[in-house]
Amino acid sequence: AVHPYLSLLTVYLITETLFTLLLLLAVLWLIKSDKEPSLKYCLWIGFWLGLATLTRPLTLIFPFFIFIWGWLNFQTKRAAFKTALLTTLFMSLVIVPWAYRNYKVSGSFIPFYIGTGSNLWMGNNPEVFKKVDKRGILYFPDNVRIKKADLSEVELDRRYGKMALEFIRKNPKDFLI
């Protein structure tokens, strides 16, 4: 909270700042529902998680953790399942309009954003695995770029994703390291 550099970052418009706020709002509502799950709490948890997911898709796995949390906190296991299911439903209701918009614009199902394949490729390619100083960063090797000639953004991203998965499949030991 008092680190100068992290305090400075709050003045920039970056996804991490918005994501943190949205995630904290979801956690706040989750804490409020601590002992007794209700439709109102599930709606607000799902709403904030849905917005957080549109900001950074990392929160897609959160309903699973909500189920585990409910399993440990609620009186019945049914309540834990119901809470996770309702939260997922409300979360989906926030995400679906954006996914539909993406489908109408691109003609492909893209629930969040384009870039997953190229991001995977930037972290898992021959250059990153050969050079120690490139490990742990997103690095796009110039010698292995796909020419964008007649490819849409979606097709380009899918190609990079396939290249990354193929590279990981051929180098499982290096990938795990």
Secondary structure, DSSP 4 states (H G I P E B T S, - for coil): ---HHHHHHTTS--HHHHHHHHHHHHHHHHHHTSSS--HHHHHHHHHHHHHHHHH-GGGGGHHHHHHHHHHHHSSSHHHHHHHHHHHHHHHHHHHHHHHHHHHHHHSS--SS-S-HHHHHHHHSSHHHHH-GGGTTS----GGG----TT--HHHHHHHHHHHHHHHHHH-HHHHH-
